[in-house]
Amino acid sequence: MSANAARERVESARRELQQAERQLAARWQRWRALAVRHRLALVLGGGLLSGFVLSTAPPKLWSRMGAALFGGCGWLLRSPLAPTLLGALWTNILRVPATPPAAAPDERRGT
């Protein structure tokens, strides 16, 4: 494979990725705007719901869930996939977008 063919494949893949990102952004802008507008209600509702679940579930269930969660995490970290998954996670955390996302229109102002 020549260098030009490789560059063309990379550019084609980048264009496809950017198109997919734009499609996802268009679908999720309404939900994101709704979540931003009602952030306090979501936090309070989530806290009340989690408090209710914590108070009604027996401690034995929570201990089993914790053992399963931390046992699974331990198994994953000992697996050969751990460096790859941690690298991908770290890259997504530190990634700075090349272009800022489009701002959602503010419906209260009518724009």
C-alpha positions as CSV (number, residue, x, y, z in Angstrom):
1,M,0.0,0.0,0.0
2,S,1.4,3.4,-1.0
3,A,1.6,6.3,1.4
4,N,-0.9,8.2,-0.7
5,A,-3.4,5.4,-0.5
6,A,-2.9,5.1,3.2
7,R,-3.5,8.9,3.6
8,E,-6.7,8.7,1.6
9,R,-8.0,5.8,3.7
10,V,-7.2,7.8,6.9
11,E,-8.9,10.9,5.6
12,S,-11.9,8.9,4.5
13,A,-12.2,7.4,7.9
14,R,-11.9,10.8,9.6
15,R,-14.6,12.2,7.3
16,E,-16.9,9.3,8.2
17,L,-16.2,9.7,11.9
18,Q,-16.9,13.5,11.8
19,Q,-20.2,12.8,9.9
20,A,-21.2,10.3,12.5
21,E,-20.3,12.7,15.3
22,R,-22.4,15.4,13.7
23,Q,-25.4,13.1,13.4
24,L,-25.1,12.1,17.1
25,A,-24.8,15.7,18.2
26,A,-27.9,16.6,16.3
27,R,-29.9,13.8,18.0
28,W,-28.7,14.5,21.5
29,Q,-28.8,18.3,21.6
30,R,-32.4,18.4,22.7
31,W,-31.8,15.9,25.5
32,R,-28.6,17.8,26.6
33,A,-30.4,21.1,26.7
34,L,-33.2,19.5,28.7
35,A,-30.8,18.0,31.2
36,V,-28.9,21.4,31.5
37,R,-32.1,23.3,32.1
38,H,-33.4,20.8,34.8
39,R,-30.0,19.9,36.3
40,L,-31.1,20.7,39.9
41,A,-34.3,18.6,39.6
42,L,-32.3,15.7,38.2
43,V,-29.7,15.8,41.0
44,L,-32.4,16.1,43.7
45,G,-34.5,13.4,42.1
46,G,-31.5,11.1,41.7
47,G,-30.6,11.6,45.3
48,L,-34.1,10.9,46.6
49,L,-34.4,7.8,44.4
50,S,-31.0,6.4,45.4
51,G,-31.8,7.1,49.1
52,F,-35.1,5.2,48.7
53,V,-33.4,2.3,47.1
54,L,-30.6,2.2,49.7
55,S,-33.1,2.3,52.5
56,T,-35.4,-0.5,51.1
57,A,-32.8,-3.0,49.8
58,P,-31.3,-5.4,52.4
59,P,-27.6,-5.1,53.3
60,K,-27.0,-8.6,52.0
61,L,-28.0,-7.5,48.5
62,W,-25.6,-4.5,48.6
63,S,-22.8,-6.7,49.8
64,R,-23.3,-9.1,47.0
65,M,-23.5,-6.3,44.4
66,G,-20.4,-4.7,45.8
67,A,-18.5,-8.0,45.7
68,A,-19.6,-8.6,42.1
69,L,-18.7,-5.1,41.0
70,F,-15.2,-5.0,42.7
71,G,-14.5,-8.6,41.7
72,G,-15.3,-7.8,38.1
73,C,-13.1,-4.7,38.2
74,G,-10.3,-6.7,39.7
75,W,-10.6,-9.4,37.1
76,L,-10.6,-6.8,34.3
77,L,-7.6,-5.0,35.7
78,R,-5.7,-8.4,35.8
79,S,-6.7,-9.2,32.2
80,P,-4.5,-8.5,29.2
81,L,-7.1,-6.0,28.0
82,A,-6.5,-3.7,30.9
83,P,-3.8,-1.5,29.4
84,T,-5.8,-1.0,26.2
85,L,-9.0,-0.1,28.1
86,L,-7.3,2.2,30.5
87,G,-5.5,3.9,27.6
88,A,-8.7,4.4,25.8
89,L,-10.4,5.8,28.9
90,W,-7.4,8.1,29.7
91,T,-7.4,9.3,26.1
92,N,-11.1,10.2,26.2
93,I,-10.7,11.9,29.5
94,L,-7.8,14.1,28.3
95,R,-9.1,14.7,24.8
96,V,-9.6,18.3,23.9
97,P,-12.1,18.6,21.0
98,A,-10.7,20.2,17.9
99,T,-13.8,22.3,17.4
100,P,-16.1,23.4,20.2
101,P,-19.6,21.8,20.1
102,A,-22.4,23.9,18.8
103,A,-24.3,25.7,21.5
104,A,-27.8,24.6,22.0
105,P,-30.4,27.3,21.3
106,D,-31.9,28.9,24.4
107,E,-35.6,28.3,24.1
108,R,-36.5,30.8,26.8
109,R,-35.3,33.7,24.6
110,G,-36.9,32.3,21.5
111,T,-33.7,32.0,19.5
